[in-house]
Amino acid sequence: MSKNLAWQEHDVAQNGPGDIHGAFGTLRVHDTELHKGWKTRLLTLLTIMGPGLIVMVGDNDAGGVSTYAQAGQNYGTSLLWVLLLLVPVLIVNQEMVVRLGLVTRVGHAKLIFERFGKFWGAFSVIDLFILNILTIVTEFIGVREAMAHFGVSPLISVVLAGVLLVAMTVTGSFRRWERFMYVMVVANFLVIPLAFMSHPEAGSVFKGFVVPGVAGGFTSNAMLLIIGIVGTTVAPWQLFFQQSNVIDKRLTSRWMAYERTDTVIGSVVVVIGAAAIMACTAFAFHGTTLAGHFVDAGGVIQGLSQYVGQAAGDLFAIILLNASLIGAAAVTLSTSYAFGDVFGTEHSLHRSVKEGLSFYLIYAVIIAVAAGIVVIPHAPLGLITTGVQALAGILLPSATVFLLLLCNDRDVLGPWVNRPWLNAISILIVGVLVMLSLILAVTTFFPNVDVRFLSLVAAGVLLVGLFVASIVMLGKRRKGVAQAPFVDKADRHAWQMPPVHELPKASWSPMKKLAMMTLRGYLLIAVVMLVIKIVELALHR
């Protein structure tokens, strides 16, 4: 217990007195009173809330808005069911991240490096850095397209957006930063009146949610878009962002239930926003010459202005601009957090510019690089956006595997490790994500393949694999493999991971190493296939 206390004292020294300064209130570090009564619990939730809601709404970024708009314009409401299936994926993934952050008080990138070594740490973090830079580029594409609608030049647009993003982050106050983000979270709800402006039909929307299918059939292009929806809704940067953000907010395992609620609320909000955008473009362009001919978000703005009204075009542009800003803020911050984890530098929004110079400098440099790429003339902006979202979908299985391994590491989480049912759900999620990227790879090489038949075969293989995995897991339990011991609630919340550098090194069996290397090799092939597919689409534009 002395090690745990020493680590907590070290954490307090590094991150200030430990008071939680949320956008709507403050919780003192020495507040030990039980929070009973609905009013008190609500006020506590409002203070704790932020990381879960922001990470989810940040996922409805420029790439998300563009991808959902494309789904509605090209496929109507037939892909709404994908969003519904992603709700449990979002909740399961981010709940594991919340647990890691609140219990370990260590960022995601640092945990991977410390537990799995430099090779796998570099594998994970380099993937994150590349994907995040590309994602931030799509955010500035959104800024450019939104501001162009109001007659602002691309250069002025991205410069103003970059200055705003840096200014709202370098205040040295977590509370001020969170309040800036909440303004953009509220603006996200403008998608609801926008959806009603296109006069959606309730029956068609309901059918889209409950009846899986794709208008026009399962083609390679449709699969690319489905993977794009998965990649933009459940993105790897979310794992790194929320784990570091709950630490930066000074939350501990005592507030676990509140932060889980924050995450669930965010998951519902992000799907409502995505569905509203999809429904808007589905009904706005149905029966018009633009149906099935998505180009980019700028084209959607023009189309809404033409077929629904100028107000609809203006509102979509404002939504796109807001989504771009909140996405850029969250994704860039996740990169800065990871950089601080890897190189051991100060990385907290509580720090002044002088105290956290490297943290804020990395943030500003990333913003400048992404903004510079976007002003390159004649770039295929819509295709870049779709490709980045699909890349996120392909890389997500790898990120989820590392998350799953950490959440089953008893040295890291002690009594907070995953329960068997949660592992089963997580393995299913990884399997489905790998299956989707496999289908994309095959249809890229063999464009005339029957995608429906291929999907059925892949699903069959997945079910067999899951059955074998369940048999292996049951066998281990019968042989007496140690399960998480029962710990009462008070002791569970008092448990804290020792300093991460004092933990014994994690050991992998030869089978686990082989599985990880196989996954790594497969993902490299899948990324190459994605690049080929994007080039193919670009040449046929």
C-alpha positions in Angstrom: 0.0 0.0 0.0 2.9 2.4 0.6 3.9 2.3 -3.1 0.3 3.2 -4.0 0.3 6.1 -1.6 3.7 7.3 -2.8 2.4 7.2 -6.4 -0.7 9.3 -5.4 1.5 11.8 -3.7 3.7 12.0 -6.8 0.6 12.6 -8.9 -0.7 15.4 -6.7 2.8 17.0 -6.9 2.7 16.8 -10.7 -0.9 17.9 -11.3 -1.6 20.4 -8.6 -3.8 20.1 -5.5 -6.1 17.6 -7.1 -9.3 19.7 -7.2 -11.6 18.8 -10.2 -12.4 22.0 -12.1 -15.1 21.1 -14.5 -17.0 23.4 -16.8 -20.0 23.5 -14.4 -18.4 23.3 -11.0 -15.6 22.2 -8.7 -15.1 19.1 -6.6 -12.5 19.4 -3.8 -9.8 16.8 -3.5 -10.7 16.3 0.2 -14.4 16.0 -0.4 -15.2 12.6 1.2 -19.0 13.1 1.7 -21.4 10.6 0.1 -23.1 12.2 -2.9 -26.7 11.2 -2.3 -30.0 12.7 -3.6 -30.8 13.3 -7.2 -29.9 17.0 -7.2 -26.5 16.4 -5.6 -25.8 13.5 -8.0 -26.8 15.6 -11.0 -24.5 18.5 -10.0 -21.7 16.0 -9.4 -22.3 14.5 -12.9 -22.3 17.9 -14.5 -18.9 18.6 -12.9 -17.4 15.2 -13.8 -18.9 15.2 -17.3 -16.7 16.3 -20.2 -14.2 13.7 -21.4 -16.8 11.2 -22.5 -19.1 13.7 -24.1 -16.3 15.6 -25.8 -14.6 12.5 -27.2 -17.8 11.3 -28.7 -19.0 14.6 -30.2 -15.5 15.2 -31.4 -16.0 12.0 -33.4 -18.8 13.8 -35.3 -16.0 15.8 -36.9 -15.5 17.0 -40.5 -14.7 13.5 -41.7 -17.7 12.2 -39.8 -20.1 14.9 -41.2 -18.8 14.2 -44.7 -19.0 10.4 -44.4 -22.5 10.4 -43.0 -23.6 12.9 -45.7 -22.1 10.6 -48.4 -23.9 7.6 -46.9 -27.3 9.5 -47.0 -26.7 11.0 -50.5 -25.5 7.8 -52.1 -27.4 5.1 -50.2 -30.4 6.8 -48.6 -31.3 5.6 -45.2 -30.2 2.0 -45.9 -27.0 2.4 -43.8 -28.5 3.7 -40.6 -28.3 0.2 -39.1 -24.5 0.5 -39.0 -24.8 3.4 -36.6 -27.0 1.4 -34.3 -24.5 -1.4 -34.1 -21.7 1.0 -33.3 -23.3 2.2 -30.0 -22.2 -0.9 -28.0 -18.8 -0.8 -29.7 -18.3 2.8 -28.6 -19.5 2.1 -25.0 -17.4 -1.0 -24.6 -14.2 0.5 -26.0 -14.4 3.8 -24.2 -15.4 2.2 -20.8 -12.2 0.2 -20.9 -10.2 3.3 -21.5 -12.0 5.1 -18.7 -11.1 2.3 -16.3 -7.5 2.4 -17.4 -7.2 6.1 -16.9 -9.0 6.4 -13.6 -7.2 3.4 -12.0 -3.6 3.7 -13.4 -3.4 7.6 -13.8 -1.1 6.8 -16.8 -1.7 7.8 -20.4 -2.5 5.1 -23.0 0.7 5.5 -25.0 2.9 5.3 -21.9 1.2 2.1 -20.7 1.7 0.4 -24.1 5.4 1.3 -24.1 6.0 0.3 -20.5 4.0 -3.0 -20.7 4.9 -4.2 -24.2 8.2 -2.6 -25.0 9.5 -0.2 -27.5 8.8 -2.3 -30.6 5.0 -2.6 -30.0 4.9 0.9 -28.4 6.4 2.4 -31.6 4.0 0.3 -33.7 1.0 1.6 -31.8 2.1 5.3 -31.4 3.5 5.8 -35.0 0.2 4.5 -36.4 -1.6 7.0 -34.2 0.6 9.9 -35.2 0.2 9.2 -38.9 -3.5 8.7 -38.7 -4.0 11.7 -36.4 -2.2 14.0 -38.8 -4.3 12.8 -41.7 -7.4 13.2 -39.6 -6.5 16.8 -38.7 -6.0 17.5 -42.4 -9.6 16.4 -43.0 -10.7 18.8 -40.2 -9.1 21.7 -42.1 -10.7 20.4 -45.3 -14.0 20.9 -43.5 -13.1 24.4 -42.4 -12.1 25.3 -46.0 -15.3 23.9 -47.5 -17.6 25.5 -44.8 -16.0 28.9 -45.0 -15.9 28.9 -48.9 -19.7 28.8 -48.8 -19.6 32.2 -47.1 -17.0 33.6 -49.6 -13.9 33.3 -47.4 -10.7 32.3 -49.1 -9.0 28.9 -48.1 -5.9 30.6 -46.8 -7.8 33.0 -44.5 -10.1 30.2 -43.4 -7.4 27.8 -42.2 -5.3 30.6 -40.6 -8.2 31.9 -38.6 -9.2 28.4 -37.5 -5.6 27.5 -36.6 -5.3 30.7 -34.5 -8.6 30.0 -32.7 -7.7 26.4 -31.9 -4.3 27.3 -30.4 -5.8 30.3 -28.5 -8.5 28.2 -26.8 -5.9 25.5 -25.7 -3.0 27.6 -24.3 -5.0 29.4 -21.6 -3.4 27.3 -18.8 -6.9 26.4 -17.5 -8.6 23.1 -18.0 -11.9 24.6 -17.1 -11.7 27.3 -19.7 -10.7 24.7 -22.4 -13.6 22.5 -21.4 -16.0 25.4 -21.6 -14.8 26.2 -25.1 -15.5 22.6 -26.0 -19.0 22.7 -24.5 -19.9 25.6 -26.7 -19.1 23.4 -29.7 -20.9 20.4 -28.2 -24.1 22.5 -28.0 -23.7 23.7 -31.5 -23.5 20.1 -32.6 -27.3 19.8 -31.9 -28.0 22.1 -34.9 -28.1 18.8 -36.9 -31.6 18.1 -35.5 -33.4 21.2 -37.1 -31.4 20.6 -40.2 -32.7 17.0 -40.5 -36.3 18.2 -40.2 -35.8 20.8 -42.9 -35.4 17.9 -45.4 -38.8 16.5 -44.3 -37.7 13.0 -43.3 -40.2 10.0 -43.4 -40.3 8.2 -40.0 -41.1 4.8 -41.6 -38.1 4.9 -43.9 -35.8 6.0 -41.0 -37.1 3.3 -38.7 -36.6 0.7 -41.5 -33.0 1.9 -42.0 -32.2 1.3 -38.4 -33.7 -2.2 -38.0 -33.3 -3.8 -41.4 -29.6 -4.3 -42.4 -28.9 -3.9 -46.1 -27.4 -1.6 -48.7 -29.4 0.2 -51.4 -28.0 -1.2 -54.7 -26.4 -4.2 -53.0 -23.1 -4.9 -51.2 -20.4 -3.7 -53.5 -16.8 -2.8 -52.9 -17.6 0.9 -52.9 -20.3 0.3 -50.3 -18.0 -1.7 -48.1 -15.4 1.1 -48.3 -18.1 3.5 -47.1 -19.2 1.1 -44.3 -15.6 0.8 -43.1 -15.4 4.6 -43.3 -18.5 5.0 -41.1 -16.9 2.6 -38.6 -13.6 4.4 -38.7 -15.1 7.8 -38.2 -17.4 6.8 -35.4 -15.0 4.5 -33.5 -11.6 6.0 -34.1 -8.2 5.0 -32.5 -7.5 8.6 -31.3 -10.5 8.3 -29.0 -8.7 5.8 -26.8 -5.6 8.0 -26.3 -7.7 11.1 -25.8 -10.1 10.0 -23.2 -7.6 8.1 -21.1 -5.3 11.2 -20.9 -8.2 13.6 -20.5 -9.7 11.9 -17.5 -6.2 12.0 -15.9 -5.7 15.6 -16.8 -9.1 16.4 -15.2 -7.8 14.8 -12.0 -10.6 12.1 -11.9 -10.0 8.9 -9.9 -11.7 5.6 -9.7 -14.0 7.1 -7.1 -15.8 8.8 -9.9 -16.0 5.7 -12.1 -19.8 5.5 -12.2 -20.1 9.2 -13.2 -17.5 9.0 -16.0 -19.1 5.8 -17.3 -22.4 7.7 -17.5 -20.6 10.6 -19.3 -19.4 8.0 -21.8 -22.8 6.4 -22.4 -24.5 9.8 -22.9 -21.8 10.8 -25.4 -22.3 7.5 -27.3 -26.0 8.2 -27.7 -25.4 11.8 -28.7 -22.9 11.0 -31.4 -25.2 8.4 -33.0 -28.2 10.9 -32.9 -26.0 13.5 -34.7 -24.8 11.0 -37.3 -28.3 9.7 -38.0 -29.6 13.2 -38.4 -27.0 14.1 -41.0 -27.6 10.8 -42.9 -31.3 11.4 -42.9 -31.0 15.0 -44.0 -29.0 14.2 -47.2 -31.0 11.0 -47.9 -34.3 12.9 -48.1 -33.0 16.2 -49.4 -31.4 14.5 -52.5 -33.9 11.7 -53.1 -35.1 11.9 -56.7 -32.7 14.6 -57.7 -29.7 14.5 -60.1 -27.4 14.6 -57.0 -28.6 11.3 -55.6 -25.8 8.8 -55.7 -23.2 11.3 -56.8 -21.5 12.5 -53.6 -18.3 14.5 -54.3 -17.5 16.3 -51.1 -19.0 18.3 -48.2 -18.9 21.5 -50.3 -21.1 19.8 -52.9 -23.6 18.9 -50.1 -23.8 22.5 -49.1 -24.5 23.6 -52.6 -27.0 20.8 -53.1 -28.9 21.6 -49.9 -29.0 25.3 -50.9 -30.5 24.3 -54.3 -33.0 21.7 -53.3 -33.9 22.5 -49.7 -33.2 26.2 -49.4 -30.4 28.7 -48.7 -31.0 28.4 -44.9 -30.3 24.7 -45.1 -27.1 25.2 -47.0 -26.0 27.9 -44.5 -26.9 25.6 -41.5 -25.0 22.7 -42.9 -21.9 24.9 -43.5 -22.1 26.1 -39.8 -22.4 22.5 -38.6 -19.5 21.4 -40.8 -17.3 24.3 -39.4 -18.2 23.5 -35.8 -17.5 19.8 -36.4 -14.2 20.6 -37.9 -13.1 22.7 -35.0 -14.1 20.3 -32.2 -12.6 17.4 -34.1 -9.3 19.3 -34.7 -9.2 20.3 -31.1 -9.7 16.8 -29.7 -7.6 14.9 -32.2 -4.6 17.3 -31.9 -4.8 17.2 -28.2 -4.8 13.4 -28.2 -1.6 13.6 -30.2 0.0 16.1 -27.8 -1.0 13.9 -24.9 0.6 10.9 -26.6 3.8 12.8 -27.4 4.1 13.8 -23.7 3.6 10.2 -22.7 6.3 8.9 -25.0 8.9 11.6 -24.3 8.1 12.2 -20.6 7.4 15.9 -21.0 4.7 18.0 -19.2 1.4 17.5 -20.9 -1.5 19.0 -19.1 -4.0 21.8 -19.8 -3.5 23.0 -16.3 0.0 24.1 -17.2 0.9 27.6 -18.4 2.7 28.0 -21.8 6.0 28.4 -20.0 5.5 25.2 -17.9 4.2 23.1 -20.7 6.0 24.6 -23.7 6.7 21.4 -25.5 3.1 20.2 -25.1 1.6 23.4 -26.6 4.4 23.7 -29.2 3.6 20.2 -30.5 -0.1 21.2 -30.6 0.6 24.3 -32.6 3.0 22.6 -35.1 0.5 19.9 -35.8 -2.2 22.5 -36.5 0.2 24.4 -38.8 1.2 21.3 -40.8 -2.4 20.1 -41.3 -3.6 23.6 -42.3 -0.7 24.0 -44.8 -1.6 20.7 -46.6 -5.2 21.8 -47.1 -4.4 24.9 -49.0 -2.6 22.9 -51.7 -4.7 23.6 -54.9 -6.8 20.9 -56.8 -6.5 18.2 -54.0 -9.3 15.6 -54.1 -10.7 16.7 -50.8 -13.7 14.4 -50.6 -11.7 11.3 -51.6 -9.0 12.2 -49.0 -11.7 12.4 -46.3 -13.2 9.1 -47.2 -9.8 7.4 -47.4 -8.8 8.7 -43.9 -12.0 7.4 -42.3 -11.5 4.0 -43.9 -7.8 3.9 -42.7 -9.1 4.5 -39.2 -11.5 1.6 -39.5 -8.6 -0.7 -40.7 -6.2 0.3 -37.9 -8.9 0.1 -35.2 -8.5 -3.7 -34.6 -4.9 -3.2 -33.6 -5.7 -0.4 -31.2 -8.5 -2.5 -29.7 -6.3 -5.5 -29.2 -3.8 -3.4 -27.2 -6.6 -2.0 -25.2 -8.0 -5.5 -24.5 -4.5 -6.8 -23.4 -4.1 -3.9 -21.0 -7.5 -4.4 -19.5 -6.7 -8.0 -18.7 -3.3 -7.2 -17.2 -3.7 -7.8 -13.4 -0.5 -5.9 -12.6 -2.1 -2.8 -14.2 -5.7 -3.0 -13.2 -5.7 -5.4 -10.2 -9.4 -6.0 -9.2 -10.5 -3.7 -12.1 -9.6 -6.2 -14.9 -12.1 -7.2 -17.5 -14.8 -9.7 -16.7 -15.2 -12.7 -19.0 -18.4 -11.4 -20.6 -16.6 -8.1 -21.5 -13.7 -10.0 -23.0 -16.2 -12.0 -25.1 -17.8 -8.8 -26.5 -14.4 -7.2 -27.1 -13.1 -10.2 -29.0 -16.3 -10.2 -31.1 -15.8 -6.5 -31.9 -12.2 -7.1 -33.0 -13.3 -10.0 -35.1 -15.9 -8.0 -37.0 -13.5 -5.1 -37.6 -10.9 -7.5 -39.1 -13.6 -9.2 -41.2 -14.7 -5.8 -42.7 -11.1 -4.9 -43.6 -10.6 -8.4 -45.1 -13.7 -7.9 -47.3 -12.3 -4.5 -48.5 -8.9 -6.1 -49.3 -10.5 -8.9 -51.3 -12.9 -6.7 -53.3 -10.0 -4.4 -54.1 -8.0 -7.2 -55.8 -11.1 -8.9 -57.2 -13.7 -6.2 -57.9 -16.2 -8.6 -59.6 -16.4 -10.9 -56.5 -19.9 -11.5 -55.0 -19.6 -9.3 -51.9 -22.7 -10.7 -50.3 -21.3 -14.3 -50.6 -17.9 -13.1 -49.4 -19.5 -11.5 -46.4 -21.4 -14.6 -45.5 -18.2 -16.7 -45.8 -16.2 -14.2 -43.7 -19.0 -14.2 -41.1 -19.0 -18.0 -41.0 -15.2 -18.0 -40.4 -15.6 -15.4 -37.7 -18.3 -17.5 -35.9 -16.1 -20.6 -36.1 -13.1 -18.6 -34.7 -15.2 -17.2 -31.9 -16.5 -20.7 -31.0 -12.9 -22.1 -30.9 -11.9 -19.1 -28.7 -14.7 -19.7 -26.3 -13.8 -23.4 -26.0 -10.2 -22.4 -25.2 -11.3 -19.8 -22.6 -13.6 -22.3 -20.9 -10.8 -24.9 -20.8 -8.6 -22.4 -19.1 -11.2 -21.7 -16.5 -11.8 -25.4 -15.8 -8.0 -25.8 -15.3 -8.1 -23.2 -12.6 -6.6 -20.2 -14.4 -6.8 -17.4 -11.9 -9.8 -15.1 -12.2 -10.3 -11.7 -10.7 -10.7 -12.1 -6.9 -13.7 -10.7 -5.3 -13.0 -7.3 -3.7 -15.5 -5.2 -1.8 -16.4 -1.8 -3.2 -14.4 0.3 -0.7 -11.2 -1.7 -1.2 -11.7 -1.7 -5.0 -11.8 2.0 -5.1 -8.8 2.3 -2.8 -6.7 0.1 -5.1 -4.2 2.1 -7.2 -1.6 0.8 -9.6 2.0 1.2 -8.4 4.4 3.4 -10.4 4.3 1.9 -13.9 8.1 1.6 -14.1 8.0 -0.7 -11.0 5.6 -3.2 -12.5 7.0 -6.5 -13.7 7.4 -6.8 -17.5 4.4 -8.4 -19.2 5.2 -11.8 -20.7 3.7 -13.1 -24.0 3.3 -16.7 -24.9 4.7 -17.8 -28.3 1.1 -18.1 -29.6 0.2 -14.6 -28.5 3.4 -13.2 -30.2 2.5 -15.1 -33.4 -1.0 -13.8 -33.3 0.2 -10.2 -32.9 2.7 -10.5 -35.7 0.1 -12.0 -37.9 -2.3 -9.1 -37.1 0.5 -6.6 -37.8 1.3 -8.2 -41.2 -2.4 -8.4 -42.2 -3.0 -4.7 -41.3 0.0 -3.7 -43.5 -1.5 -5.6 -46.4 -5.0 -4.1 -45.7 -3.5 -0.6 -45.7 -1.8 -1.2 -49.1 -5.1 -2.5 -50.4 -6.9 0.7 -49.2 -4.3 2.9 -50.9 -4.9 1.0 -54.2 -8.6 1.4 -53.8 -8.3 5.2 -53.2 -6.0 5.6 -56.2 -8.4 3.6 -58.3 -11.3 5.8 -57.3 -9.2 9.0 -57.9 -8.3 7.9 -61.5 -12.0 7.3 -62.3 -13.3 10.6 -61.0 
